[in-house]
Amino acid sequence: MEKKYPSFFSFMNDEMAKAIKQGAVTVFVPNEEAFEKLGQKKMSQINDPRNLEIREKMFSYHVIA
């Protein structure tokens, strides 16, 4: 996953990574093109440590039990 979807992988937290490794979830991963369409400003906002809670919530929608 890290090689094929590096942008999504960089946003995963330990809990998400653990669930994926256990195989107990379905992951809907946006491709790299989707991240590129967000633009640099949006990506900077997502990466901002002050937005950690929002980022984790946003990416949790892509991991379904």
Beta strands, then each sheet from edge to edge (+ up, - down):
strand 1: 26-27
strand 2: 63-64
sheet 1: 1+ 2-
end
